[in-house]
């Protein structure tokens, strides 16, 4: 007979169940720990990568040792935002995150970040190991973008000569633009595939080619006066008339006007008016004999074309800084003219002898090449003041006849084409810029000028140009500067014009920071480890 204690096995089931439950529980906890570790480790690495890239874009905006420390603080803040301490129970000390930056803009900057921490284990009570170590590191390289063509379209209107704090607005602009050039170029002066151009604008633009010559071949009937002929004021018999003619600027200084059909580039694909079309005419100010202030000189002058000439795309830092330092203010505000000529400077259709005179620039549109434009203004479109100024700008200046002749009379200086000038200056039909609107309107008495019409028309034209430029794969940043530009109309227009970012700078210091920020956006930053 077998003893009962040997024959009964019901208690063994309980033991097996207990051991099995513990094993299953440990397995589940271990599996959860493995998933937690993978999630936390991946999150830490991703957060670290995001931090070095996000903060690294601001590094160029914060030069010097204090700027480097500010950048490190930004990087830690980005890391904390994306990887909060305690995520899935993990621990890491943000103050012990290591950050370093070496090099400069010329040779390239190397950015490194690393972080360590630990993840307490759920199975810690069953193992000698209580936690798993966490570790993440990366390395990024930041340098000025080498495959870049950038044009600065800068407001050089008369209002830029007004004071803003202790400096004029153009002085603030010069400082800001120089900071951008210094940031992009670093200590270098000749990056091989990095080119910047400058297009100052006011009522007009004064373009010169790659060799700093006035491109007469762009003009219609370029062999006729006044394109190539200089008028000799010494032929005037009266000293007073010679003096008056000199004072009103009776000469052509190189600005061009658009003939009808060339000023509104809406072709598909868009093209900014090809130089081979020969539709440009020399710009002259409408100067009717009825205006005593103009000494009854019924003649064309280059009044409002005294601004600085353009600077064609170059990789020479010293050339660009000299051009910025030489900016000269004059005239009213014609932002679409600046945008149009900025586009032409970036358009490969304007390369070669028929265009800017360079065989290599502007380059063809290629996937690796960035074409960009920064447009800055201190006020709204317009500011012409009277119908003659509204009739004398980039878009509607009439062509001067070859029969032009200047003579002295008892009433002052008159011309053979005096009647033509009076007719053109007073013709409302000639002020139309359809389909966008008209350039002149009055209040119904006298010659008081209604500039709101011109502003609305030019805003519409600017947006049309900006749309065409963006469709041509050119990036646009826009900036308004000062109280005169702090109006909903121009701010909304410039915001709509931008493809990348729009900024308003109330002060010169803020303008400088904005140019620094854009320079940072134009830098390349990539992870290499």
ROSE-624094 format. One record per residue (C-alpha): x, y, z; residue in three letters; residue number from 1. Coordinates in steps of 0.1 Angstrom, whole numbers, padded with zeros to 4 digits. Layout:
# ROSE-624094
      X      Y      Z  code  pos
      X      Y      Z   ALA  NUM
...
//
This chain:
# ROSE-624094
      X      Y      Z  code  pos
   0000   0000   0000   UNK    1
   0014   0034  -0011   UNK    2
   0015   0062   0015   UNK    3
  -0010   0090   0010   UNK    4
   0017   0116   0011   UNK    5
   0033   0100  -0018   UNK    6
   0002   0095  -0039   UNK    7
  -0013   0131  -0036   UNK    8
   0001   0157  -0061   UNK    9
  -0024   0185  -0059   UNK   10
  -0001   0209  -0041   UNK   11
   0025   0208  -0068   UNK   12
   0002   0227  -0092   UNK   13
   0003   0257  -0069   UNK   14
   0041   0257  -0069   UNK   15
   0043   0254  -0106   UNK   16
   0017   0283  -0110   UNK   17
   0037   0305  -0086   UNK   18
   0070   0299  -0104   UNK   19
   0054   0304  -0138   UNK   20
   0037   0336  -0127   UNK   21
   0070   0350  -0114   UNK   22
   0088   0340  -0147   UNK   23
   0060   0355  -0168   UNK   24
   0060   0387  -0148   UNK   25
   0097   0391  -0150   UNK   26
   0096   0385  -0187   UNK   27
   0069   0411  -0191   UNK   28
   0088   0436  -0170   UNK   29
   0120   0429  -0189   UNK   30
   0101   0433  -0222   UNK   31
   0087   0466  -0210   UNK   32
   0121   0478  -0199   UNK   33
   0136   0470  -0233   UNK   34
   0108   0489  -0250   UNK   35
   0112   0518  -0226   UNK   36
   0149   0519  -0231   UNK   37
   0146   0519  -0269   UNK   38
   0120   0546  -0268   UNK   39
   0140   0568  -0243   UNK   40
   0173   0563  -0261   UNK   41
   0157   0571  -0295   UNK   42
   0139   0602  -0280   UNK   43
   0172   0614  -0264   UNK   44
   0191   0611  -0297   UNK   45
   0164   0627  -0317   UNK   46
   0160   0656  -0292   UNK   47
   0198   0661  -0292   UNK   48
   0199   0662  -0331   UNK   49
   0170   0687  -0331   UNK   50
   0187   0709  -0306   UNK   51
   0220   0711  -0324   UNK   52
   0202   0719  -0357   UNK   53
   0177   0744  -0343   UNK   54
   0201   0762  -0321   UNK   55
   0229   0760  -0347   UNK   56
   0210   0781  -0371   UNK   57
   0211   0810  -0346   UNK   58
   0249   0806  -0340   UNK   59
   0258   0831  -0367   UNK   60
   0235   0857  -0352   UNK   61
   0254   0856  -0319   UNK   62
   0291   0864  -0325   UNK   63
   0317   0864  -0297   UNK   64
   0320   0845  -0265   UNK   65
   0288   0859  -0250   UNK   66
   0270   0848  -0281   UNK   67
   0284   0813  -0279   UNK   68
   0272   0810  -0243   UNK   69
   0237   0822  -0254   UNK   70
   0237   0797  -0282   UNK   71
   0246   0769  -0257   UNK   72
   0217   0780  -0235   UNK   73
   0194   0779  -0266   UNK   74
   0206   0744  -0274   UNK   75
   0199   0732  -0238   UNK   76
   0164   0748  -0240   UNK   77
   0156   0730  -0273   UNK   78
   0168   0697  -0257   UNK   79
   0147   0701  -0226   UNK   80
   0116   0710  -0247   UNK   81
   0119   0678  -0268   UNK   82
   0132   0655  -0241   UNK   83
   0118   0665  -0206   UNK   84
   0136   0650  -0177   UNK   85
   0115   0621  -0163   UNK   86
   0103   0609  -0197   UNK   87
   0092   0573  -0191   UNK   88
   0110   0575  -0158   UNK   89
   0144   0584  -0172   UNK   90
   0168   0608  -0156   UNK   91
   0195   0631  -0170   UNK   92
   0211   0663  -0158   UNK   93
   0207   0691  -0183   UNK   94
   0235   0711  -0168   UNK   95
   0259   0682  -0176   UNK   96
   0251   0682  -0213   UNK   97
   0283   0690  -0231   UNK   98
   0283   0715  -0260   UNK   99
   0312   0728  -0281   UNK  100
   0317   0748  -0312   UNK  101
   0350   0752  -0331   UNK  102
   0361   0768  -0363   UNK  103
   0347   0799  -0381   UNK  104
   0325   0808  -0411   UNK  105
   0354   0807  -0435   UNK  106
   0365   0771  -0427   UNK  107
   0332   0759  -0413   UNK  108
   0321   0755  -0378   UNK  109
   0319   0721  -0361   UNK  110
   0291   0718  -0334   UNK  111
   0291   0689  -0310   UNK  112
   0266   0679  -0283   UNK  113
   0264   0649  -0260   UNK  114
   0241   0639  -0231   UNK  115
   0241   0610  -0206   UNK  116
   0215   0597  -0182   UNK  117
   0200   0565  -0168   UNK  118
   0167   0546  -0170   UNK  119
   0157   0529  -0138   UNK  120
   0145   0493  -0145   UNK  121
   0111   0479  -0136   UNK  122
   0128   0446  -0129   UNK  123
   0154   0462  -0107   UNK  124
   0142   0444  -0076   UNK  125
   0150   0410  -0091   UNK  126
   0184   0419  -0106   UNK  127
   0217   0433  -0094   UNK  128
   0215   0459  -0122   UNK  129
   0192   0487  -0111   UNK  130
   0193   0509  -0142   UNK  131
   0205   0511  -0178   UNK  132
   0228   0539  -0190   UNK  133
   0216   0564  -0216   UNK  134
   0240   0581  -0240   UNK  135
   0236   0602  -0271   UNK  136
   0260   0624  -0291   UNK  137
   0261   0641  -0325   UNK  138
   0282   0664  -0346   UNK  139
   0270   0690  -0371   UNK  140
   0289   0713  -0396   UNK  141
   0278   0748  -0402   UNK  142
   0292   0770  -0430   UNK  143
   0281   0797  -0454   UNK  144
   0261   0783  -0483   UNK  145
   0284   0780  -0512   UNK  146
   0259   0774  -0540   UNK  147
   0241   0807  -0536   UNK  148
   0231   0838  -0556   UNK  149
   0217   0865  -0534   UNK  150
   0205   0900  -0543   UNK  151
   0199   0928  -0518   UNK  152
   0171   0950  -0530   UNK  153
   0175   0981  -0508   UNK  154
   0154   1012  -0503   UNK  155
   0175   1043  -0512   UNK  156
   0146   1068  -0512   UNK  157
   0150   1103  -0498   UNK  158
   0133   1093  -0465   UNK  159
   0162   1070  -0458   UNK  160
   0182   1101  -0451   UNK  161
   0159   1109  -0421   UNK  162
   0172   1104  -0386   UNK  163
   0163   1074  -0366   UNK  164
   0178   1078  -0331   UNK  165
   0215   1089  -0334   UNK  166
   0219   1079  -0370   UNK  167
   0201   1082  -0403   UNK  168
   0181   1053  -0416   UNK  169
   0205   1047  -0444   UNK  170
   0234   1045  -0419   UNK  171
   0214   1018  -0400   UNK  172
   0208   1000  -0432   UNK  173
   0245   1001  -0441   UNK  174
   0255   0987  -0407   UNK  175
   0229   0959  -0410   UNK  176
   0239   0950  -0446   UNK  177
   0275   0949  -0436   UNK  178
   0267   0925  -0408   UNK  179
   0250   0902  -0432   UNK  180
   0280   0903  -0456   UNK  181
   0304   0897  -0427   UNK  182
   0284   0868  -0414   UNK  183
   0280   0851  -0448   UNK  184
   0316   0856  -0459   UNK  185
   0334   0853  -0426   UNK  186
   0370   0862  -0430   UNK  187
   0371   0849  -0466   UNK  188
   0367   0871  -0496   UNK  189
   0364   0848  -0526   UNK  190
   0341   0817  -0522   UNK  191
   0341   0800  -0555   UNK  192
   0303   0796  -0560   UNK  193
   0289   0822  -0537   UNK  194
   0278   0855  -0552   UNK  195
   0259   0886  -0539   UNK  196
   0245   0916  -0558   UNK  197
   0230   0949  -0547   UNK  198
   0200   0967  -0563   UNK  199
   0194   1002  -0547   UNK  200
   0160   1016  -0557   UNK  201
   0139   1048  -0553   UNK  202
   0117   1062  -0581   UNK  203
   0141   1044  -0605   UNK  204
   0170   1019  -0606   UNK  205
   0204   1028  -0620   UNK  206
   0218   0996  -0635   UNK  207
   0254   0990  -0645   UNK  208
   0267   0958  -0660   UNK  209
   0293   0934  -0647   UNK  210
   0320   0958  -0659   UNK  211
   0304   0988  -0642   UNK  212
   0294   1003  -0676   UNK  213
   0260   1017  -0685   UNK  214
   0244   0991  -0708   UNK  215
   0234   1013  -0737   UNK  216
   0225   0982  -0758   UNK  217
   0195   0976  -0736   UNK  218
   0178   1008  -0748   UNK  219
   0155   1012  -0778   UNK  220
   0171   1032  -0806   UNK  221
   0204   1032  -0787   UNK  222
   0222   1051  -0815   UNK  223
   0201   1082  -0811   UNK  224
   0204   1111  -0787   UNK  225
   0203   1113  -0758   UNK  226
   0216   1077  -0754   UNK  227
   0251   1083  -0767   UNK  228
   0253   1121  -0773   UNK  229
   0263   1147  -0747   UNK  230
   0246   1180  -0749   UNK  231
   0270   1210  -0747   UNK  232
   0255   1235  -0724   UNK  233
   0282   1260  -0734   UNK  234
   0262   1266  -0766   UNK  235
   0236   1285  -0745   UNK  236
   0242   1322  -0749   UNK  237
   0230   1333  -0715   UNK  238
   0250   1325  -0683   UNK  239
   0218   1323  -0663   UNK  240
   0204   1297  -0687   UNK  241
   0236   1276  -0685   UNK  242
   0235   1278  -0647   UNK  243
   0198   1268  -0646   UNK  244
   0203   1239  -0669   UNK  245
   0231   1226  -0648   UNK  246
   0211   1229  -0616   UNK  247
   0181   1209  -0629   UNK  248
   0205   1181  -0639   UNK  249
   0200   1183  -0677   UNK  250
   0218   1150  -0684   UNK  251
   0212   1113  -0685   UNK  252
   0228   1095  -0656   UNK  253
   0219   1059  -0666   UNK  254
   0184   1051  -0652   UNK  255
   0161   1031  -0675   UNK  256
   0123   1032  -0679   UNK  257
   0101   1004  -0690   UNK  258
   0080   1007  -0721   UNK  259
   0044   0995  -0720   UNK  260
   0043   0957  -0721   UNK  261
   0077   0952  -0705   UNK  262
   0070   0964  -0670   UNK  263
   0046   0937  -0660   UNK  264
   0063   0903  -0664   UNK  265
   0035   0878  -0663   UNK  266
   0047   0854  -0690   UNK  267
   0045   0817  -0684   UNK  268
   0071   0806  -0676   UNK  269
   0078   0840  -0661   UNK  270
   0106   0861  -0676   UNK  271
   0116   0895  -0663   UNK  272
   0116   0912  -0697   UNK  273
   0145   0899  -0718   UNK  274
   0172   0924  -0728   UNK  275
   0170   0913  -0764   UNK  276
   0136   0928  -0767   UNK  277
   0151   0963  -0766   UNK  278
   0121   0977  -0749   UNK  279
   0139   0999  -0724   UNK  280
   0142   1037  -0728   UNK  281
   0164   1061  -0709   UNK  282
   0146   1076  -0679   UNK  283
   0141   1114  -0677   UNK  284
   0121   1135  -0653   UNK  285
   0091   1153  -0668   UNK  286
   0099   1190  -0665   UNK  287
   0071   1212  -0679   UNK  288
   0076   1248  -0687   UNK  289
   0045   1257  -0666   UNK  290
   0064   1251  -0633   UNK  291
   0083   1282  -0622   UNK  292
   0101   1262  -0595   UNK  293
   0118   1243  -0624   UNK  294
   0128   1276  -0639   UNK  295
   0104   1271  -0669   UNK  296
   0128   1245  -0683   UNK  297
   0107   1224  -0706   UNK  298
   0133   1197  -0709   UNK  299
   0142   1163  -0696   UNK  300
   0165   1159  -0666   UNK  301
   0178   1131  -0645   UNK  302
   0162   1144  -0614   UNK  303
   0154   1114  -0592   UNK  304
   0181   1094  -0608   UNK  305
   0210   1103  -0585   UNK  306
   0209   1071  -0564   UNK  307
   0238   1047  -0563   UNK  308
   0242   1022  -0592   UNK  309
   0236   0985  -0589   UNK  310
   0264   0961  -0580   UNK  311
   0264   0930  -0602   UNK  312
   0268   0895  -0586   UNK  313
   0302   0892  -0571   UNK  314
   0321   0870  -0547   UNK  315
   0344   0899  -0536   UNK  316
   0335   0909  -0501   UNK  317
   0354   0942  -0503   UNK  318
   0335   0952  -0534   UNK  319
   0302   0946  -0517   UNK  320
   0311   0964  -0485   UNK  321
   0323   0994  -0506   UNK  322
   0290   0995  -0525   UNK  323
   0271   0994  -0492   UNK  324
   0291   1022  -0478   UNK  325
   0285   1043  -0509   UNK  326
   0247   1041  -0508   UNK  327
   0231   1075  -0517   UNK  328
   0195   1084  -0510   UNK  329
   0172   1103  -0534   UNK  330
   0136   1101  -0548   UNK  331
   0103   1084  -0541   UNK  332
   0095   1048  -0533   UNK  333
   0091   1023  -0562   UNK  334
   0095   0989  -0546   UNK  335
   0084   0969  -0577   UNK  336
   0112   0985  -0597   UNK  337
   0137   0972  -0572   UNK  338
   0121   0938  -0572   UNK  339
   0121   0936  -0610   UNK  340
   0158   0945  -0614   UNK  341
   0166   0921  -0586   UNK  342
   0149   0894  -0605   UNK  343
   0168   0904  -0637   UNK  344
   0201   0901  -0618   UNK  345
   0192   0865  -0608   UNK  346
   0177   0855  -0642   UNK  347
   0200   0833  -0664   UNK  348
   0182   0848  -0694   UNK  349
   0202   0880  -0686   UNK  350
   0236   0862  -0688   UNK  351
   0260   0870  -0716   UNK  352
   0267   0900  -0739   UNK  353
   0231   0909  -0744   UNK  354
   0225   0910  -0706   UNK  355
   0248   0918  -0677   UNK  356
   0280   0911  -0697   UNK  357
   0291   0880  -0677   UNK  358
   0295   0847  -0694   UNK  359
   0290   0827  -0662   UNK  360
   0264   0847  -0641   UNK  361
   0236   0845  -0633   UNK  362
   0238   0807  -0633   UNK  363
   0212   0783  -0647   UNK  364
   0186   0771  -0622   UNK  365
   0199   0739  -0607   UNK  366
   0187   0718  -0578   UNK  367
   0217   0725  -0557   UNK  368
   0217   0763  -0564   UNK  369
   0198   0787  -0541   UNK  370
   0187   0820  -0557   UNK  371
   0175   0844  -0531   UNK  372
   0164   0881  -0527   UNK  373
   0161   0903  -0496   UNK  374
   0137   0933  -0502   UNK  375
   0139   0961  -0476   UNK  376
   0119   0994  -0475   UNK  377
   0113   1022  -0450   UNK  378
   0079   1033  -0464   UNK  379
   0049   1027  -0486   UNK  380
   0050   1027  -0524   UNK  381
   0045   1062  -0538   UNK  382
   0055   1096  -0523   UNK  383
   0056   1114  -0556   UNK  384
   0040   1146  -0545   UNK  385
   0027   1159  -0579   UNK  386
   0016   1146  -0613   UNK  387
   0050   1153  -0629   UNK  388
   0068   1131  -0604   UNK  389
   0041   1105  -0608   UNK  390
   0047   1107  -0646   UNK  391
   0085   1103  -0642   UNK  392
   0095   1069  -0629   UNK  393
   0105   1035  -0640   UNK  394
   0072   1025  -0655   UNK  395
   0056   1053  -0674   UNK  396
   0083   1078  -0686   UNK  397
   0077   1086  -0723   UNK  398
   0103   1082  -0749   UNK  399
   0122   1113  -0759   UNK  400
   0121   1123  -0796   UNK  401
   0153   1125  -0816   UNK  402
   0143   1160  -0826   UNK  403
   0149   1173  -0790   UNK  404
   0166   1207  -0789   UNK  405
   0174   1231  -0761   UNK  406
   0173   1269  -0768   UNK  407
   0172   1302  -0749   UNK  408
   0142   1325  -0749   UNK  409
   0130   1355  -0730   UNK  410
   0110   1332  -0708   UNK  411
   0139   1309  -0700   UNK  412
   0149   1276  -0715   UNK  413
   0125   1258  -0739   UNK  414
   0127   1229  -0762   UNK  415
   0114   1219  -0796   UNK  416
   0095   1191  -0778   UNK  417
   0080   1214  -0752   UNK  418
   0044   1207  -0763   UNK  419
   0051   1169  -0762   UNK  420
   0063   1172  -0727   UNK  421
   0034   1193  -0715   UNK  422
   0009   1169  -0731   UNK  423
   0026   1138  -0716   UNK  424
   0029   1153  -0682   UNK  425
  -0008   1163  -0680   UNK  426
  -0023   1133  -0696   UNK  427
  -0042   1111  -0672   UNK  428
  -0043   1084  -0698   UNK  429
  -0005   1082  -0697   UNK  430
  -0006   1076  -0660   UNK  431
  -0025   1044  -0662   UNK  432
  -0008   1012  -0652   UNK  433
  -0034   0986  -0661   UNK  434
  -0046   0962  -0649   UNK  435
  -0034   0975  -0616   UNK  436
  -0047   1010  -0615   UNK  437
  -0036   1046  -0622   UNK  438
  -0006   1066  -0609   UNK  439
  -0023   1099  -0604   UNK  440
  -0055   1114  -0591   UNK  441
  -0064   1148  -0576   UNK  442
  -0090   1162  -0553   UNK  443
  -0108   1181  -0580   UNK  444
  -0091   1215  -0575   UNK  445
  -0056   1227  -0581   UNK  446
  -0028   1202  -0584   UNK  447
  -0030   1186  -0550   UNK  448
  -0018   1151  -0554   UNK  449
  -0036   1120  -0542   UNK  450
  -0008   1095  -0535   UNK  451
  -0032   1068  -0522   UNK  452
  -0040   1058  -0558   UNK  453
  -0004   1054  -0567   UNK  454
   0003   1034  -0536   UNK  455
  -0026   1010  -0542   UNK  456
  -0016   1005  -0578   UNK  457
   0021   0999  -0570   UNK  458
   0012   0975  -0542   UNK  459
  -0008   0954  -0566   UNK  460
   0021   0955  -0592   UNK  461
   0046   0945  -0565   UNK  462
   0025   0915  -0555   UNK  463
   0023   0905  -0592   UNK  464
   0061   0908  -0595   UNK  465
   0066   0888  -0563   UNK  466
   0044   0860  -0574   UNK  467
   0062   0857  -0607   UNK  468
   0096   0858  -0589   UNK  469
   0085   0831  -0565   UNK  470
   0072   0810  -0594   UNK  471
   0107   0813  -0608   UNK  472
   0120   0794  -0578   UNK  473
   0136   0824  -0561   UNK  474
   0133   0828  -0524   UNK  475
   0122   0861  -0510   UNK  476
   0127   0877  -0476   UNK  477
   0110   0911  -0469   UNK  478
   0117   0938  -0443   UNK  479
   0099   0970  -0434   UNK  480
   0119   0995  -0414   UNK  481
   0108   1024  -0392   UNK  482
   0075   1042  -0383   UNK  483
   0067   1052  -0419   UNK  484
   0065   1016  -0429   UNK  485
   0045   1006  -0398   UNK  486
   0011   1007  -0416   UNK  487
  -0012   0978  -0424   UNK  488
  -0011   0984  -0461   UNK  489
   0026   0981  -0468   UNK  490
   0032   0955  -0440   UNK  491
   0006   0932  -0454   UNK  492
   0019   0938  -0490   UNK  493
   0055   0929  -0480   UNK  494
   0043   0900  -0459   UNK  495
   0024   0886  -0489   UNK  496
   0054   0892  -0511   UNK  497
   0077   0870  -0490   UNK  498
   0082   0833  -0496   UNK  499
   0105   0827  -0466   UNK  500
   0099   0853  -0439   UNK  501
   0086   0889  -0433   UNK  502
   0100   0912  -0406   UNK  503
   0093   0947  -0393   UNK  504
   0122   0966  -0377   UNK  505
   0110   0995  -0356   UNK  506
   0147   1005  -0348   UNK  507
   0181   1003  -0364   UNK  508
   0193   0978  -0338   UNK  509
   0164   0955  -0347   UNK  510
   0171   0959  -0384   UNK  511
   0206   0947  -0377   UNK  512
   0193   0916  -0358   UNK  513
   0170   0908  -0387   UNK  514
   0198   0908  -0412   UNK  515
   0217   0886  -0388   UNK  516
   0188   0862  -0386   UNK  517
   0185   0860  -0424   UNK  518
   0222   0854  -0427   UNK  519
   0218   0825  -0403   UNK  520
   0190   0811  -0425   UNK  521
   0212   0814  -0455   UNK  522
   0239   0792  -0439   UNK  523
   0241   0755  -0444   UNK  524
   0238   0732  -0413   UNK  525
   0239   0695  -0416   UNK  526
   0245   0665  -0393   UNK  527
   0277   0646  -0400   UNK  528
   0276   0622  -0370   UNK  529
//
